[in-house]
Amino acid sequence: DMVRAVVAKAPSGGGGAAGVSAPELWALCVDRVCGPADPGSGGADWQEKMLLLEWVSVPLCEEMASAESLTELVAATMPALASLWSETDWPSRLPAPEDALSAALVRRRAAFEWIGMLIARVPKSSFEPGGRLLEAAGASGLPDLKKLLIEQCGTAAKERLPLPREPTPRVAALKRLLHTAAYGGYVNLIVHTQSKPEVVSKLLFNWKKLWENAAPTAAFRLAQTPDHPTERGSSLARRPGAPRATTRGGGGGGGYLPSQALMSSSLSQGADDLGSGGGGGDPAPHALGRAHTQSSQAHSQSQSSDGDAPDGRPAQRGPQQPEEGEWQREQQREREREQLFADDPERVGELASATLEMDALNKEPLVQLLLRAVDQVRQRGLEARGEGGMPVWMGRLLDTLSSSSATYTTRLLVARLVYDLRNLPLEPLEPAGGEAASPAPGTKRLFADHARRWYKPLARLVLESLHANGCFHYFAHDLLQLMGSWPAEAVDEADGELHALLGHVLEKGMLLCNDKRGPVLAENVRTLKLLLGRWAPRLGAKLPLRRLLILKQLKARSKGDEAREVQWRKAALHLLNALLANHLPLADDEAATTIPGGHWTRLMPPGSPALANAPPAASDAYTPVGPTELLDALLSCVKHARKAVYDPAATVLGQALASLGGSAAADKLPACEENVFKYLSELSMSDYTQAGTSRLLVLLDHLSEGYPRLLELRGR
C-alpha cells in the first residue's frame, strides 16, 4: 500500500513537499540492497536487504503502468545495476561469516530478480547498443549486455554454487531463493530474446543441477485431507466450479454399490442407508478440505441434510469458510501480489484459468517458474517437439520423474507439475482479446496423448508416497484420478512391473482407505473403484490384487468401537463389490503363493523415505485366500446386527455366488448355498417381529438380485 501510494502521488517527479518520488524510492532500494554491508552491522543488515527487495523494489516495478514509466524508474540507477550484473567472479568472493554470506546471497538474488522483471517489461532494444537503458548505464565496455546476462543467469541457475562454509538452514534457504531467481531471470531472457523453438527448449529445459539447487531437501508431509487455500486465475488458481476429470468405471458382472452409504459414520438402521442405483465410479472432488473454496462451499450449501448431492454423488461436508475479516482481506491482498504472470500481463496463457491448488508443492517458487516457462513457450510458438511428438519440456519432466537419482521431493514436485498441466491441449491455444484460452469440450489433452509413458513412474511415486506418509493423502487421490481419466490403452498389457505396481497401489489404498469420517471413507473407496473400473477390464487376471486384505476387513472386530468396525466392513464390501462388478475372480489363484512382482520394497527407488517404514524382512511369500473363506466372511456380514453392514453384504454375497458358477470353484457352491438358506430359514422362524420380517425381506431381495437361484432353494 505504501508503494502504491508513492507511485500514485509522485511517480516520477522530485520529492520536496510531495514526499519521496518513485525513482527516489527505487534508488534507495538499489543503494541499500546492492551497496556494501554496513561495517557496524557485521552483515546483519541482510534482513533489511531482503525486506527492501521483496516488499519495496519488486512491488514498485510491478506498479509501473507502462514500459516507459518502468524505464524512467530505473534509468538513473543503471550504472550501479550494470556494475552489479557484470560481476562474473562473485561466487569466488562470497564471505564466510553467516550474516555477511546471507547479505551477499540476497544481493546477488536481487540482481536476478530485477533483470527478470526488466527484460519482461521493457523492449529488448533498450539493452542493445543505442538503447535507453544501455546508454544510461554508460556501459561502453558492455556492448552485448543481454548475452552477458543470459550467461550469468544460466550459470547461477543450473550449476553448483560452492559456498565458503557449511550452509546453515538460513543460508541454504537463501541459496535456494538465489538459484530460483536466477532461473526466473533466465526464463524471461530466453523467451523474450530467442525465436527458434529448438534453441529455446535446449536452453530452458536442459536443467543440469537446477533441481538440486532450487528444490527443497526436506521431504513434504502430505495430509489426508487438503487444508490449503485455492485461488483464481493467473495466480495459480483453481477456477471456481472447474470440473475434475471424470471417468466412469467399466463393469459388467453386477452393478456398483452406491457410495452414498459410506458417507454416514453413524450406526443408522434407516432404510435409505444404502441408497439406490449402481454404476458408480465417477471421481469427485475430495469430500473434505476442498470445501474451503468458494465454489465447493456454495456446492456444499446446496446439499440435502442427508448427504446426497443433487447429482447423486455424496455431499462435500467440509468445514464452513469463516466470515471474512481483516485477516482474510489481507490474505487476499497478499495473493493478489503474487500474480504468476504479472511480469507479462499482455499475454494471457493457457494456465490463467487452470485448476490449481496452493498446496505446499505449488507454493514452491521453482514449480511456479516452470509453469510460467511452459506457458510462455507454448503461447509464443516456441515449443519444440522431441521423441514421439512429446514436447521437449515434457520429456525432461519425464526423465526427472523416472530418474533413480532424483530425490523423493523432486519427484513430488515434478508430479505436481504434471497434475497442474494435465488439461493442456495437444496443441497450444491462441488467446483471443486478452482472455484466457480455454479448450473446447472434447479437445485432445497433451498428457492423455502420452499417458502410456507416464503411467509407470506416476504409479511408482504414488505407491512410494502412500508408504512414506502412512495415509491416503489428497495428492495421491489427485494423481490416481488423473491416471484413471486417461485412456485404458495407456496401461501396457505386457509390462509386468507396471501390473505389480498397480496391484500394490490398490492394496495400499485399501489398507489406508478406512476413516471414521464418512465423507473421507466414501471418497477413498470411490477412487479405488474408479481405478478398478479402469484397470480390471484392461488387464483382467494380470492385475495382481491379493484378497487377504479384503478378507481381514470383512472379519474386522473393534472392541468398544462398533462404529469403526462397521466402517471397516462397509469399505471391504464396497471394494469386493468393485472386484466382482469388473469380472475379477472372487478368490485368489490357488497357485499364487508369492507376491506378483515381489514385495513392494523391491519397486522403490534407492534411498526412498518409504523404505524407512518397510518391515525388517521383506518376504515374497503369500498364502492365497480361497472362495470358502471369503464366502464365510460375507455370510458373517449378512448376519451382522447393523443394517449398514448386512444390507450391502447381501448384495455382494449374491454377486459372489453368481461368480462361482462355471468357475474352477463351482464345487464350493452347493455348500455355500446350503449355509445361506439355513441362515435365512432360521431367521424366518426365530424372529416374527416387524423388524425381523423387514430384515428377512431385505436380505432376500438383495441376495436374489445377484443370485436369483436362491429363491428356488426352498423346494429342496
N, C-alpha and C positions, 0 to 999 in steps of 0.2 A: 504493500500500500504506500509506503514511503517512496519507493522508486517510482511508482505510478504518479504520485503527487509531484515529484520533482520534474518528471517528463511533461506533465500537463502544465506546470507553472512556467518553467523555463527550459524548454527542450534544447535550446542551442545557444541562447544568449548568455551574457555575463551575469554574475550573481548580484552583488550590490543589495539593494533593499529587497529585491525579489527573492533573495536566498540563493543557495547554490544551484548552478546550472547542471544539466545532464552531462555535458563534456567535462565539467569540473569534477563531478562525482566519479565519472569514468576514469579520469586522470588520477584521482586519489586511489582508486582500486588498483590501477596498474602500478602506481608507485609503491603502494604498501604490499601488494602481493608479489610483485616481481623484484622489488628492491631487496637489498641485503638485510639480513636479520638484525634486529636491534641488539647491539653489543651487550646491553644490560639485561637482556631477557634470557640469554643463554639458549636462544632458539625457541623459547616457549611461546613466541608470537605466531606459531603455526596455526593455532586455533583462530586467531584474528584473520590470518590469510584465508583460511578455509571459509569463514563466515562471509568475508568480502567477496570471495569468488562465487559461492553458491547463492547467497542471499541478496547481493547487490549487483555485481557485474553481469551475471547471466540474465537476471530479470531485466536489467537495464537495456541490454541488447535486444531482448525479446519485445520490449515496449516500443522500440523504434518502428514507426509506421511504414517506412519505405527504405529501399536500399540507399537512397540519397541521404536520408537522415542518419542511417547507421554509419555510412561512410564519413559524414561530418563528425559524428560522435568520436570515432577512433582516430581520425586523421592526425590530430596533434600528438598522439602517443605512438605513432608508427615508428619513430626512431627507436624507442625503447622496446617495442614489440619485435621489430626486425632483429634487434640485437639478441633478444631472448630466443627467437626462432632459429637464429644462425649458430647457436651454441651446440656444436656437434660433439663436444667432448664432455658434456655434462655428466654422463654416467661415471666417468673416472674421477670426478670431483665431488662426489657425494660425501658429506661428512659422516663421521661415525656416531657421535652422540645422538641419542634418540630424538630429542627435541629439534636439534638442528637438521637431522635427517628428515624428520617429519615436515619441517618447513620447506626443505629443498624439494621433497616429493610433491607438496601442494603447489609450489611454484611451477614445477615442470608440468603438472597436470593442467594448470591454468593456461599454459602455452597451447596445449592441445584442445582444451575446451574452446578457447577463443578463436583459434583458426577454424575449428569446425563450424562455429556459428557464422563467422565472417564469410567463409567460402560458399556457404549455402545461401547467403542473403544478398551479397553484392556481386556485380558482374565479374566474371573471372578476368576480364580485361584490366580490372583495377590492379591486379597483381602482375601484370605484364609490363614490359618497358613502355613508358609513357603513360601508364595507368595512374589514377589518382592516388591510390594507397602506396604504390611503389615509389612514386615521386615524393610523396610526403615522408617516406622513410629515409629518403636521401641515400638509398641503397644502391649506389652505383656499382659497388662490388658484388651485388647480388642480382645479376641480370635475369636469372631464372629462379625466382623465389618459390614458384609453385613446385618445381622439381625438387628443390631442397626440402620443402615442407612434406611432400609425399614420402621422400626417403626417411625423414625424421619420424613421421607418424607411423609408417610401416614398420620400421625397425623397433620403435618403442612398443608397438602393439604385439608384434609376432616373435620377437627374440627375447631370450632370457635377459633379465636385468640383474647383474651381480650387485649385491649390497655389501657395504664395508663392515657389516656386523650381522649377527643372527637376528632376524626380524622379530620384534615383539608383536603381539596381536594388533596393536595400533599401527605399527609400521607396515605389517602385512596388509591390513585393510587399506591404508593409503596407497600402497603399491598397486593393489588391485584396481583402485579407482584411477590411478595414473594409466595403467595399461588399457582400461576401458575407454578413458577419454582419448587416448591415442588412436584406438580403433575407430571411435566415433568421428574424430577429425579425418582419419584415413578414408572412411566411407564417403564422407561429403566431398573430400578432394577428388576421389576417383570418379564418383558418379557425375560430378559437375565439370570434370575436365577431360574425361575419356569418352570416346564414341564407338569403340569396337567391342562388341559383346565378349569375344574371346579374351581380349586383354582385361576387361573389367572383371570377368569371372576369375581369371588367373590371379589377379592382384587381390581381390576382395576375399576369395574363398579358399586360397591356399594359406591356411591358418597357422601352420607351423606350431609355435608354442602358445598361441593365443588362449586356448582353453586352460592350459596350465597356468598362464599368467593371470587371467581375469576371473576364472571360476573359483568359487569358494572351496576351501579344503574340507570343511566340516560337512558331514552328511546331513541332509534335510530330514527332519522328522515329520512324516505326513500323518495328519489326523484322520480319524474315521469319517468325520463329517466336516465339511469346509466351514471355516469361520471368517474367511477373508471377504472384504467388500468387493463389489463388482462396479464397473464404471462404463461410461458411454464412449462411443466414437473413437477418435484417433488417439485417445489416451489409454489405449489397451483396454477397451471396454467390452462388456457383454451387452449387445443391443437388447433393450427391454423386449421381452417376448420372442427373442430369437429362438427358433426351433433347434433342437438337437437332432442329430442323425438318428433315424429310426429304421429298424428292420424287423419285420415280422418273422418270428421263429417258424421254421418249416417242420411241420409234424405230420404224422399220419396216425397210426395206432392209438386213437383216442385223443380227446382234446385236453388242453391245459387246464389245470385248476386255476381259477382266477385269483390273482394275488391280493385282492382286497381282504381276504380272510386273514392275511398276515399283518394287516395294519393294526389290529387291536391287540394290545398286550394283556387284556383282561381275560377272565375265565368265563366270558359271556356264554350263556346257553341259548342265546337268541336264534331264531330260525334263519335270520339273514346273516349269520356269522360267516358263511362261506360265500354267499352271493351266487349269481347265476352267470352262465355264459362261459365260454372257453376261449381257446385260441390266443392266449396271452403272448408274451414275448416281446412286446414293444418296450424299448428302454425309455425311461422318463428321467427328467432331472432328479438329482438326488433329493430324497424326501426331506432331509434336514439341511440346515445351513444355507442352502441357496434361496431360502425364503427371505434372506437378508435383502435381496434385490427388490426393486420396486415392482418389477413385473411379477415375480413369484409371490410377493406379498399380496398384490391385488388378486392373483390367481387363488391364493390360499383363502382369501376372504370370500371368494365365490363358492367355496366348497360347502357341502352339506355337513351338518354336525356328525353324521355317521361315518364320515371319512371317505365318501365316494365323490370323485370329481365328476363334473358334468359330462366328460368324455369317457367315463367308465374306469379311469385309472385312479389309483389311490391319491388322496389329498396330500398336499405338501404341508405338513404341520410343522413348520419351522418357527423359531422364536419371532415374535412380532417386532417390527422395526420401532425403535424408540422415537418419541416425538423429537422433532428437530430442534435443537438448542444451539447455543453459540458454538459449542464444541463441534457439532455436526456441520455447522456452516463453515467453520474454519477448516475442517477436513475437506469439504467440498472446494473451498478456495485453493487449498493445497493441491488437490487433484487437478484443478484447472491449470495450475502452474506446471504440471508435469506432462504437458502435451507431447506425445511421442513424435509427432510430425510438425511441431511448432517451428522448426528450423526451415521448413519448406512449405509454407501454408498455401502456396498457389497450386500445389499438386495434391489432390485427394486420392489416395491409393485404395487398393482393394481391402486393406486392413482397417480402413476407417470405420467400417461397420462390422468388424469381426466379432465373433462370440468368444471373448477372452475374459479371464478372471484374474484379479490382482492377488494371487496367492504368493507365497514366498518365492516360488520359482519364477513367476512372471515379473516380480519386483527386482530380480537381478538385472543390473544395468546391461550386462552382456546379452541377455535374452532380448531386451528391448532394442539394442543396437542391431542385432542380427535380424530381427523382424523388420526394422526400418530398412536395412540393407536389401533384403529380399524384395520388399515392397517397392523401393526406389528403382532397383534394377529391372523389375518387371514393368513398372509404369513408364520407364524411359526407353523401353525396347532394347535393353542391354542384356537380356537373359540368354546365355549361351547354353546349348544342349550338349550332353555328353553321351555316354553309352546307353543304348536302348531308348534314346529320346528323353532321358531323365535330365532335368536342368543340372548344371554343374553344382550349384549350391546345395541341391537336394542330395546329389551323390556324395558331397563332402559330409553332410549330416549323417548319411547312412554309414559312411566309413567310420565316423567317430562313434556312432552308437554301437557298431559291430566290433570295434577295436577292444581287444583284451587289455590293452594298456591304458585305456581311458578310465578315469575314476568313476565310481558309482554316482557321485554328484554331477559330473559332466554328462553322464548318460541320462540322468534325470532331466537336466536342462535341455538336452537335445530332444528328448521325448516331449517336453513341454512345448518346444518349438514346433514339433510335428503336429501336436494337438491344436496349437494356435493356428497353424497354417492349413488345417485339414480341409477347409472348404475352398481353397484356392481353385479356380477353374483351370482346366487343362491349358488353356491359352490365356494370356493376360487380357483383362478387360480395359477398355478405354473409358476414362471418366468423362462425364458429359456435364458441361455447365458448372463445374466446380463441385458437383455432387459425387458422393461415394459410388463407385461402381458396384453393383450387386448382380451376381449371376442369375440368369433366368432359371426357373424350375426345370429340372432335367439336364442341366448343364453338366458335362463330364468333369469330374473332380481330379485334380492332379495326383493327389496321393492315392486315391482309389485306383487310378490307372496304373500305378506302380506298386500296388499293395503287396504283390507276391514277394517282392524283395524286402519289404518292411516287416512281414509277419513274424519271422523267427526272432530278430533282435528285439522287437517290442514284446513278444511273449516272454522272452528270457528276462527282460527288465521288469515286467510285471511280476513274474514269479520271484525275482530277487527282492523287489520292494515289498511284496507281501510278507516274505520271511524276515526282512530287515526291520519292518515296522510292527509286525505282530498284530496287524488289524487289516480289515478290508477297507483301505483308505480311499478317499474320494478320487484321487488321481488314478488309482487302479480302475475304478469304475469308469472314469473318462476314457482311458486307453482301451479298455475291454469293449466298451460300447462303440468306440471308433472302429476297432477291428471287426466287431460284429456287424457294422454297417457296410463293410467292404464286400465286394462280390465273393461268393463262395469259392469261385475258381482261384482266388488268391491263396487258398490253402493248398499247398503242394501235396498231392496224394502219395508221392514217392519219397517224401522226406521223413524218415523215421524219427530223427531227432526233434523235428518240429512237432510230430504227433506226441512224443513223450512230453515235450514242454507244455502242450495244450492240456494233456491229461493232468499233469502236475498243477497247472494253474487252476483247473476246475476243482481238483481235490483240495488244494489250499483254500480256495474260495469257499468251498463247502464247510471246511473246518472253521473258518473265520466269519461265516455269514451270520451266525446267530447273534441276536442283540435283544435286550429287554425292551428296547423302543420299537414298537411295531412298525412305524414307517421305515426305519433303517433296515429292519429284517426284510420287509417287503421289497425294498429297493435292491438289497443284496441278492435275494432269490430271483428277482426279475432279471438282473444282469446275468446270472448263471443260466437261467432258462433261455435267454437270448442267445448266449454262446452255444448252448447245446443245440438250439434250433438251427444255428448256422453251421456248426462243425459236424454234428452227427450224420445228417443226410449226405454230407460230402465224404466223410471218412468211414462211417459205419463201424465195423469191428476194429478198424485201425486206430480208433480213438481209445487209448488205454485209460479207462476210468475204473478204478477199483471200487467195489461196492462195500468194503468193510466200514468205511466212514459212515455211509448211509445207514448201515445196519446198527452201528453203535448209537447213532442219533435216534433211530426208531425205538431203541430199547432204553433211551435215556431216563435216568432217575435223578431227581434233585431233592434230597431230603430237606423238608422245611421250606421249599420254594417251588410250589406246584406250578406257578406261572412260568418259571424258567423251563421246567420240564415240558410244559405244553408248547412253548415256543420252539424248543429243540425238535420235538416230534413233528410239529407242523412244518418246519423248514425241511426236514428229511422227507416228509410225504410229498411236498411240492417238488423237490429235486428228483425223487424216484419217479414221480408222475412225468417230469420232463424227459427222463430217460425213455420211459415206455412210449410216450407220445411221439418220440422221434425214432421208434422202431429199434432201439437198442435192447439187447437181451436183459432180462430181469437179473440174472446172476452172472458171476464171473465165469470165465472159461476154466474148467477144472484143471487144464494143463498149465495155466498161468501161475506158476509157482515162484516167479521172480518178477520184480517191478520192471515193466517195459521201459527200455531206455536207461535203466539204472536209477539209483537213489537220486533225489533232486540235487544233492550237493555236487554230483558229478557234472551238472549242467551249468554251474555257476562260474563266473569269471574269477580268475585268481585275485585274492585279496578282497573279495566281496564282503561287505558288512553282514550279509545274510549268513555267512558261514559261522559267525560268532554264535548264532542260535542253533547250529547244527548239533545233532546227537554225537556222542563220542565215537560210536561205531556206526557207520552208515552201511547197513546191510541191504542187499538187493532181494533178500528172501521175502516171500509173501505167501500167505495161506489163502487161497481163493474162497469166496463166500458162495455157497450153493443156494439153489432155489428154495429148499426146505427152510433154511434159516431165515430167509427174507419173508417167506410166506407166513411163518410162525410169528415173526415180529410184526407183520402187518395185521395179523389176526389179533395180536395183543393190543394194537392200537384201536382196532374195531371194538374191542371190549373196554376201552378206556372210559372212565366216568364222564369225561368232558366232551361236549359236542364239538368243541373246537378241534378235537383230535379224531373222534370216531366218525364224524361226518366226512372229511376228506379221505380218511383211511378206507372207508367203504368203497369210495370211487377208485382209489388206487389199487385196492385188492381186486376189484372186478377187472381192472386193466391187466393186473399181473396174472390172474387166472387165464384170461384170454390169450396172453402172450405165450403161455406154456403149450397151448395146442399146436401140434405139428413141430414142436422144438425137440431138442435132444433130451429135455427134462420132462417130456409129456408123461412119463411113467409116474411122476410125482403128483399128477393132477388128481387122481381118484382119492388119495388120502387127504389132500387138502380140501377137496370138495366136501368130504365127509366131516372134517373138522368144522368147516364153516356152517354146514347145515345143522350139525349137532348144537353149535352155539345158538343159532337162530331159533332152533326148536326149544332149547332150554329157556331162552329169553321170552318166547311166546307163552310158555306155560308157567313162568315164575313171576311175572310182573304184569298184573292186569290193570294197573293204573293208567291214567291218560298219558302220563309221561312215558311209561314203558311201551304202550302201544305206539306212541308217536316215534319213539326211538326205533322200534322194530320196522315201522313203515319207511323211515328214512334210510335205514340200512338196506332193506330190500330194494328200495328204489335205486340207490346208488350202486349197489353191487350188481344188480341186473342190468343197469345201464351199460356197463362194460362187459358183463358176462351173463347174457340172457338165459343161458342153460341152467343157471342156479334155480330158476323158477320151476324147472322140470324135475328137480331132485325130490320133490315131495312125493312123487309116485314110486320112489324106490322102496 
